[in-house]
Amino acid sequence: MNEDSSTILEHVTENPVELLNEALKLTRSERALLVAELAASLDTSESSPTETDPNWLAEIERRIRRVQEGRAKGSDWESVEERIRERLRVRHA
């Protein structure tokens, strides 16, 4: 993790839910940087072709730039969760 991203989270917890909640408190650009660092840290020997495909990696970088530049429209968790639940209801109906 580079110096900028190492200062994003002041402490790391063993509880993944708590860590996620802390990460969600970050600004959009801080979250984008965190995502980029996490993606870069993945072991490519265990990655799927989608994760290592140069076109997919370029798309991820493009999306991160859009977030950092404030050009991406985000959604709050409640909206995302409701869309997921609705899709699951339709799928299981």
C-alpha positions as CSV (number, residue, x, y, z in Angstrom):
1,M,0.0,0.0,0.0
2,N,1.4,3.4,-0.9
3,E,1.9,6.2,1.6
4,D,-1.3,8.0,0.6
5,S,-3.5,5.0,1.0
6,S,-1.9,3.9,4.2
7,T,-3.2,7.0,5.9
8,I,-6.8,6.5,4.7
9,L,-7.7,4.1,7.5
10,E,-6.1,5.0,10.8
11,H,-6.6,1.6,12.2
12,V,-7.4,-1.8,10.9
13,T,-9.9,-4.1,12.7
14,E,-10.2,-7.9,12.5
15,N,-14.0,-7.4,12.1
16,P,-14.7,-7.1,8.3
17,V,-18.1,-5.4,8.9
18,E,-16.5,-2.8,11.1
19,L,-13.7,-2.2,8.5
20,L,-16.3,-1.8,5.8
21,N,-18.3,0.7,7.9
22,E,-15.1,2.7,8.5
23,A,-14.2,2.6,4.8
24,L,-17.7,3.8,3.8
25,K,-17.1,6.9,5.9
26,L,-14.3,7.9,3.6
27,T,-14.7,10.5,0.8
28,R,-15.4,9.3,-2.7
29,S,-11.8,9.9,-3.8
30,E,-10.5,8.2,-0.7
31,R,-12.7,5.1,-1.4
32,A,-11.6,5.1,-5.0
33,L,-8.0,5.1,-3.9
34,L,-8.7,2.3,-1.4
35,V,-10.4,0.2,-4.1
36,A,-7.4,0.7,-6.4
37,E,-5.0,-0.4,-3.8
38,L,-7.1,-3.4,-2.9
39,A,-7.4,-4.4,-6.5
40,A,-3.7,-4.0,-7.0
41,S,-3.0,-6.2,-4.0
42,L,-4.8,-9.2,-5.4
43,D,-2.8,-12.3,-6.1
44,T,-3.1,-12.7,-9.9
45,S,-2.3,-16.4,-9.6
46,E,-5.8,-16.9,-8.1
47,S,-7.6,-14.2,-10.2
48,S,-10.1,-14.9,-12.8
49,P,-9.4,-13.9,-16.4
50,T,-11.8,-11.0,-15.9
51,E,-9.7,-9.6,-13.1
52,T,-6.4,-9.8,-15.1
53,D,-7.7,-8.9,-18.6
54,P,-6.0,-5.6,-19.7
55,N,-9.3,-4.3,-21.0
56,W,-11.0,-4.9,-17.7
57,L,-8.2,-3.3,-15.7
58,A,-8.4,-0.3,-18.0
59,E,-12.1,-0.1,-17.4
60,I,-11.6,-0.2,-13.6
61,E,-9.0,2.6,-13.9
62,R,-11.4,4.6,-16.0
63,R,-14.1,4.2,-13.4
64,I,-11.8,5.2,-10.6
65,R,-10.8,8.3,-12.4
66,R,-14.4,9.3,-13.0
67,V,-15.1,8.9,-9.2
68,Q,-11.9,10.9,-8.3
69,E,-12.9,13.6,-10.7
70,G,-16.4,13.8,-9.4
71,R,-18.0,12.7,-12.7
72,A,-19.5,9.4,-11.5
73,K,-22.9,9.3,-10.0
74,G,-22.9,7.2,-6.9
75,S,-25.7,5.6,-5.0
76,D,-26.3,5.3,-1.3
77,W,-26.2,1.9,0.3
78,E,-29.9,1.8,1.0
79,S,-30.8,2.3,-2.7
80,V,-28.3,-0.3,-3.8
81,E,-29.5,-2.8,-1.2
82,E,-33.1,-2.2,-2.3
83,R,-32.2,-2.8,-6.0
84,I,-30.4,-6.0,-5.1
85,R,-33.3,-7.2,-3.0
86,E,-35.8,-6.5,-5.8
87,R,-33.7,-8.4,-8.3
88,L,-33.5,-11.4,-5.9
89,R,-37.3,-11.3,-5.4
90,V,-37.8,-11.3,-9.2
91,R,-35.3,-14.1,-9.7
92,H,-36.9,-16.3,-7.0
93,A,-40.5,-15.5,-7.9
